[in-house]
Amino acid sequence: MIYHLLYPLSDTISAFNVFRYITFRSIYAFITALVITIIIGSRVIKFLQSLRIKQYIQEDVSFHKAKQGTPTMGGILIGIAHLFSVFMWADLTNPYIWLCILVFTGFGVVGFIDDYLKVVKKRNKGLTKTGKFLGQLIIGGIAVALLIKLPGYSSKLYVPFIKWINPDLGWFYIIFALFILVASSNAVNLTDGLDGLAIGPTAIVAACLAIFIYVAGHVKIAHYLQVAYVPGVGEVTVFCSSLVGAGLGFLWFNAYPAQVFMGDVGSLSLGGTVGFLAILCKQELVLPIMGGLFVIETLSVIIQVIYFHATGGKRVFRMAPIHHHFELEGIPESKIIVRFWIISILLALLALSTLKLR
């Protein structure tokens, strides 16, 4: 709203011309989301407590029984601060902004329903796997179908490190993009098992994607670095910055020992949004690098399940996802979290290096 209120006045008040710059508005979107999250965080937590919206600890992670009763569905806090900041600082005439909002809120609704069934209706498993998957497919399908119709957006796939391989996937791109969205959403959901473990790397990946999106939306920089140019997508940098700010603000309360958990309303929306942001800037194949921590967590579950069934009950890890394996090895939770954050930072830097290695 600030952009639409003040930038038109730049013809008479030259100082307002600063609002035309994406970098300026991105900085303030970050600050706004961060400050709002911290200011209202305690109130939201108390509200969740008053509604008895508390985390249920499953039997297979009984060593987390001390966390029983911690308020959950804190992803609502992220959503409030993030969307408020986006509406304040983004150009709301930009279609990419609205598609990002669609994915963020849509996946969040799926997660909200899942959390509601688990913690309010006391259905411990929440939505069925089929129900959750269908919800993700519907929201993702609508977003991707609208995306490929936008002028200037291509269904080509850009391969990192190899600039001359850009196959056009045509309508198959919708299936490919849906896989990215659903996989990313569920990967973040699987990682959300320790205090601050999911939100830290998510903020890191979102910051990394902010750089990729700014580059993709800037015709001169995109051509110089030989990456896909997507007209108009640079505005989504504001959205990314706001997401990072809201994420770090949530970490204020979610850091070990956590005062609140994000729940599926947070993890599904954040994961789906991160996947969609990678699709927007044509970095679908770089996403597994920058989000490598989520990939490792997901693979640990897949490997565990396959090996368990193939060997009649034997296990590769003491428990999956892999962060629980390290817990059972005796490594303190806080140390696991910080080490995983460090890994996430290294992977994000490696992903950024692909901008020059072509």
C-alpha positions as CSV (number, residue, x, y, z in Angstrom):
1,M,0.0,0.0,0.0
2,I,2.9,2.4,0.8
3,Y,4.2,1.8,-2.8
4,H,0.9,2.6,-4.4
5,L,0.2,5.6,-2.1
6,L,3.6,7.3,-2.2
7,Y,5.3,6.4,-5.5
8,P,2.6,8.2,-7.6
9,L,3.5,11.4,-5.7
10,S,7.2,11.2,-6.9
11,D,6.3,13.6,-9.8
12,T,5.7,16.4,-7.2
13,I,7.9,15.2,-4.3
14,S,11.1,13.8,-5.8
15,A,12.1,12.0,-2.5
16,F,9.3,9.5,-3.1
17,N,11.0,8.3,-6.2
18,V,13.0,6.0,-4.0
19,F,9.9,3.7,-3.8
20,R,10.5,2.7,-7.4
21,Y,13.6,0.7,-6.4
22,I,13.0,-2.9,-5.7
23,T,16.1,-3.1,-3.4
24,F,14.8,-0.2,-1.2
25,R,11.4,-1.8,-0.8
26,S,12.9,-5.2,-0.2
27,I,14.9,-3.9,2.7
28,Y,11.9,-2.3,4.3
29,A,9.7,-5.4,3.6
30,F,12.3,-7.4,5.5
31,I,12.4,-5.0,8.4
32,T,8.6,-4.7,8.5
33,A,7.9,-8.5,8.6
34,L,10.7,-9.0,11.2
35,V,9.5,-6.3,13.6
36,I,5.8,-7.2,13.3
37,T,6.5,-10.9,14.0
38,I,8.5,-10.0,17.1
39,I,5.9,-7.4,18.3
40,I,2.9,-9.6,18.0
41,G,4.6,-13.0,18.6
42,S,3.9,-13.2,22.3
43,R,0.3,-12.2,21.8
44,V,-0.2,-14.9,19.1
45,I,1.4,-17.5,21.3
46,K,-0.8,-16.6,24.3
47,F,-3.9,-16.7,22.0
48,L,-2.9,-20.2,20.8
49,Q,-2.4,-21.3,24.4
50,S,-5.9,-20.0,25.3
51,L,-7.4,-22.1,22.5
52,R,-5.4,-25.1,23.8
53,I,-3.7,-25.5,20.4
54,K,-0.8,-27.6,21.7
55,Q,1.7,-29.9,20.1
56,Y,0.9,-33.6,20.2
57,I,4.0,-35.8,20.5
58,Q,3.8,-39.2,18.9
59,E,4.9,-42.3,20.6
60,D,7.8,-42.9,18.2
61,V,9.4,-39.7,19.4
62,S,8.7,-40.2,23.0
63,F,12.1,-38.6,23.9
64,H,10.4,-35.3,23.0
65,K,7.8,-35.7,25.6
66,A,9.1,-32.5,27.3
67,K,7.8,-30.6,24.3
68,Q,4.3,-31.9,24.8
69,G,1.9,-29.0,25.3
70,T,4.0,-26.4,23.4
71,P,1.7,-24.2,21.3
72,T,1.6,-25.1,17.6
73,M,0.2,-23.6,14.4
74,G,2.7,-20.7,14.8
75,G,2.9,-20.6,11.0
76,I,-0.1,-18.3,11.4
77,L,2.2,-15.7,12.9
78,I,4.5,-16.0,9.9
79,G,1.6,-15.6,7.6
80,I,0.2,-12.5,9.2
81,A,3.5,-10.6,9.3
82,H,4.6,-11.8,5.9
83,L,1.4,-10.9,4.0
84,F,1.0,-7.6,5.8
85,S,4.6,-6.6,4.8
86,V,4.0,-7.8,1.2
87,F,0.8,-5.7,0.9
88,M,2.7,-2.7,2.4
89,W,5.7,-2.7,0.1
90,A,5.1,-4.8,-3.1
91,D,3.7,-3.6,-6.4
92,L,0.3,-5.3,-6.2
93,T,-0.3,-4.8,-10.0
94,N,2.5,-7.4,-10.6
95,P,0.9,-10.9,-11.4
96,Y,3.9,-12.8,-10.0
97,I,3.2,-11.3,-6.6
98,W,-0.3,-12.6,-6.6
99,L,0.7,-16.1,-7.7
100,C,3.2,-16.2,-4.8
101,I,0.4,-15.1,-2.4
102,L,-1.8,-17.9,-3.9
103,V,0.8,-20.6,-3.3
104,F,1.7,-19.3,0.2
105,T,-1.9,-19.0,1.4
106,G,-3.2,-22.1,-0.5
107,F,-0.6,-24.5,0.9
108,G,-1.0,-22.8,4.2
109,V,-4.8,-23.6,4.2
110,V,-4.0,-27.3,3.5
111,G,-1.6,-27.2,6.5
112,F,-4.1,-25.4,8.6
113,I,-6.8,-28.1,8.0
114,D,-4.3,-30.8,8.8
115,D,-3.3,-29.0,12.1
116,Y,-6.9,-28.3,13.0
117,L,-7.9,-32.0,12.6
118,K,-4.8,-33.0,14.7
119,V,-4.9,-30.5,17.6
120,V,-8.5,-29.3,17.7
121,K,-10.4,-32.3,16.6
122,K,-7.9,-34.7,18.2
123,R,-7.5,-36.8,15.1
124,N,-3.8,-37.4,15.7
125,K,-2.9,-38.1,12.0
126,G,-4.8,-35.1,10.7
127,L,-5.5,-35.1,7.0
128,T,-5.1,-38.4,5.2
129,K,-2.0,-38.6,2.9
130,T,-4.3,-38.6,-0.1
131,G,-6.2,-35.6,1.1
132,K,-3.1,-33.6,1.8
133,F,-1.5,-34.6,-1.6
134,L,-4.7,-33.6,-3.5
135,G,-4.8,-30.3,-1.8
136,Q,-1.2,-29.5,-2.7
137,L,-1.9,-30.7,-6.3
138,I,-4.9,-28.5,-6.7
139,I,-3.3,-25.3,-5.4
140,G,0.0,-26.0,-7.2
141,G,-1.8,-26.9,-10.5
142,I,-3.8,-23.6,-10.5
143,A,-0.7,-21.6,-9.8
144,V,1.5,-23.3,-12.4
145,A,-1.3,-23.2,-15.1
146,L,-1.7,-19.5,-14.5
147,L,2.1,-19.0,-14.5
148,I,2.9,-20.5,-17.9
149,K,0.2,-18.3,-19.5
150,L,2.0,-15.1,-18.4
151,P,3.8,-13.3,-21.2
152,G,7.5,-13.7,-21.1
153,Y,7.5,-16.8,-19.0
154,S,9.0,-19.9,-20.7
155,S,8.5,-23.6,-20.2
156,K,12.2,-24.1,-20.9
157,L,14.4,-25.9,-18.4
158,Y,17.7,-24.3,-17.6
159,V,20.5,-26.6,-16.5
160,P,23.1,-25.2,-14.1
161,F,26.8,-25.1,-15.2
162,I,25.8,-25.9,-18.8
163,K,24.4,-22.7,-20.5
164,W,23.6,-24.3,-23.9
165,I,21.2,-26.9,-22.7
166,N,17.7,-25.4,-22.4
167,P,15.1,-28.0,-23.4
168,D,11.5,-26.8,-23.8
169,L,9.3,-29.1,-21.8
170,G,6.1,-27.7,-23.2
171,W,3.0,-28.9,-21.3
172,F,5.1,-31.5,-19.4
173,Y,6.5,-28.5,-17.6
174,I,3.3,-28.4,-15.5
175,I,3.9,-31.9,-14.2
176,F,7.6,-31.1,-13.5
177,A,6.7,-27.9,-11.7
178,L,4.0,-29.7,-9.6
179,F,6.6,-32.2,-8.6
180,I,8.9,-29.4,-7.4
181,L,6.1,-27.8,-5.5
182,V,4.8,-30.9,-3.7
183,A,8.3,-32.3,-3.1
184,S,9.6,-29.0,-1.6
185,S,6.5,-28.6,0.6
186,N,6.8,-32.0,2.1
187,A,10.6,-31.8,2.4
188,V,10.3,-28.8,4.7
189,N,7.5,-30.5,6.6
190,L,9.7,-33.5,7.2
191,T,12.6,-31.3,8.4
192,D,10.4,-29.5,11.0
193,G,11.2,-31.8,13.8
194,L,13.6,-29.8,16.1
195,D,13.4,-26.3,17.5
196,G,14.3,-23.9,14.7
197,L,15.5,-26.6,12.4
198,A,13.1,-25.9,9.5
199,I,12.7,-22.1,9.7
200,G,16.5,-21.4,9.8
201,P,17.3,-23.1,6.5
202,T,14.1,-21.9,4.9
203,A,15.1,-18.3,5.6
204,I,18.5,-19.0,4.2
205,V,17.1,-20.6,1.0
206,A,14.6,-17.7,0.7
207,A,17.4,-15.2,0.9
208,C,19.3,-17.1,-1.7
209,L,16.3,-17.1,-4.0
210,A,15.8,-13.4,-3.5
211,I,19.2,-12.9,-5.3
212,F,18.3,-15.3,-8.1
213,I,14.9,-13.6,-8.6
214,Y,16.4,-10.1,-8.6
215,V,18.9,-11.3,-11.3
216,A,16.2,-13.0,-13.4
217,G,14.1,-9.8,-13.4
218,H,17.0,-7.5,-14.4
219,V,17.5,-7.7,-18.1
220,K,21.2,-6.5,-18.1
221,I,22.4,-8.6,-15.2
222,A,20.5,-11.7,-16.5
223,H,22.1,-11.4,-19.9
224,Y,25.5,-10.7,-18.4
225,L,25.3,-13.8,-16.2
226,Q,23.6,-15.8,-19.0
227,V,20.6,-16.8,-16.9
228,A,17.0,-16.8,-17.9
229,Y,15.4,-13.4,-18.1
230,V,11.8,-13.3,-16.8
231,P,10.3,-9.9,-17.3
232,G,8.6,-8.5,-14.2
233,V,9.7,-11.2,-11.8
234,G,12.2,-9.0,-10.1
235,E,9.3,-7.5,-8.0
236,V,9.1,-10.9,-6.2
237,T,12.4,-9.9,-4.5
238,V,10.2,-7.9,-2.2
239,F,8.1,-11.0,-1.4
240,C,11.3,-13.0,-0.7
241,S,12.7,-10.4,1.6
242,S,9.5,-10.2,3.6
243,L,9.5,-14.0,3.9
244,V,13.0,-14.0,5.3
245,G,12.1,-11.3,7.8
246,A,9.0,-13.1,9.0
247,G,11.0,-16.3,9.2
248,L,13.7,-14.8,11.3
249,G,11.1,-13.1,13.5
250,F,9.5,-16.5,14.0
251,L,12.9,-17.9,14.9
252,W,12.9,-15.4,17.8
253,F,10.3,-17.6,19.4
254,N,11.0,-20.9,17.8
255,A,14.7,-21.1,18.7
256,Y,15.7,-23.8,21.2
257,P,14.0,-24.2,23.5
258,A,10.9,-23.3,21.4
259,Q,8.0,-21.3,22.7
260,V,5.9,-22.2,19.7
261,F,6.0,-24.6,16.7
262,M,5.0,-23.6,13.2
263,G,2.9,-26.7,12.5
264,D,1.9,-27.8,9.1
265,V,0.3,-24.5,8.4
266,G,3.8,-23.1,8.4
267,S,5.9,-25.9,7.0
268,L,3.7,-26.7,4.0
269,S,3.2,-23.1,3.1
270,L,6.9,-22.3,3.4
271,G,8.0,-25.4,1.5
272,G,5.5,-24.9,-1.3
273,T,6.5,-21.2,-1.6
274,V,10.2,-21.9,-1.7
275,G,9.6,-24.4,-4.5
276,F,7.4,-21.9,-6.4
277,L,10.1,-19.2,-6.1
278,A,12.7,-21.5,-7.6
279,I,10.2,-22.1,-10.5
280,L,9.7,-18.4,-11.0
281,C,13.4,-17.6,-11.5
282,K,14.0,-20.8,-13.6
283,Q,16.3,-22.3,-11.0
284,E,14.4,-25.6,-10.5
285,L,17.6,-27.7,-10.8
286,V,19.5,-25.4,-8.5
287,L,16.9,-25.7,-5.7
288,P,18.1,-29.2,-4.7
289,I,21.5,-27.6,-4.1
290,M,20.5,-24.6,-2.1
291,G,17.8,-26.7,-0.3
292,G,20.2,-29.7,0.0
293,L,19.4,-30.0,3.7
294,F,15.8,-30.7,3.0
295,V,16.8,-33.2,0.3
296,I,19.0,-35.1,2.8
297,E,16.2,-35.2,5.3
298,T,13.7,-36.5,2.7
299,L,16.2,-39.1,1.4
300,S,16.8,-40.4,4.9
301,V,13.1,-41.2,5.2
302,I,12.9,-42.8,1.8
303,I,16.0,-44.9,2.3
304,Q,14.8,-46.0,5.8
305,V,11.4,-47.1,4.5
306,I,12.8,-48.9,1.5
307,Y,15.5,-50.7,3.5
308,F,13.0,-51.6,6.3
309,H,10.7,-53.3,3.9
310,A,13.4,-54.9,1.8
311,T,15.2,-56.5,4.8
312,G,12.1,-57.4,6.9
313,G,12.6,-54.8,9.6
314,K,16.2,-53.8,9.6
315,R,17.1,-50.1,9.7
316,V,19.8,-47.9,8.1
317,F,19.3,-45.1,10.7
318,R,18.3,-45.4,14.3
319,M,15.4,-43.2,13.3
320,A,14.3,-41.1,10.4
321,P,14.3,-38.2,9.5
322,I,18.0,-38.1,10.0
323,H,18.0,-35.4,12.7
324,H,16.3,-37.9,15.0
325,H,19.1,-40.4,14.3
326,F,21.7,-37.9,15.5
327,E,19.6,-37.2,18.6
328,L,19.6,-40.9,19.5
329,E,23.3,-40.9,18.9
330,G,23.6,-38.6,21.9
331,I,24.2,-35.3,20.1
332,P,22.5,-32.4,21.9
333,E,19.5,-30.9,20.0
334,S,20.9,-27.4,20.0
335,K,24.2,-28.6,18.4
336,I,22.3,-30.6,15.7
337,I,20.3,-27.5,14.8
338,V,23.3,-25.1,14.5
339,R,25.3,-27.6,12.5
340,F,22.4,-28.1,10.1
341,W,22.2,-24.3,9.7
342,I,25.9,-24.2,8.9
343,I,25.4,-26.9,6.2
344,S,22.4,-24.9,4.8
345,I,24.5,-21.7,4.5
346,L,27.3,-23.6,2.7
347,L,24.8,-25.1,0.3
348,A,23.2,-21.7,-0.4
349,L,26.7,-20.3,-1.2
350,L,27.4,-23.2,-3.5
351,A,24.1,-22.6,-5.3
352,L,24.9,-18.9,-5.7
353,S,28.2,-19.8,-7.3
354,T,26.3,-21.4,-10.2
355,L,25.5,-17.8,-11.4
356,K,29.2,-17.5,-12.5
357,L,30.0,-21.2,-13.3
358,R,28.4,-21.5,-16.7
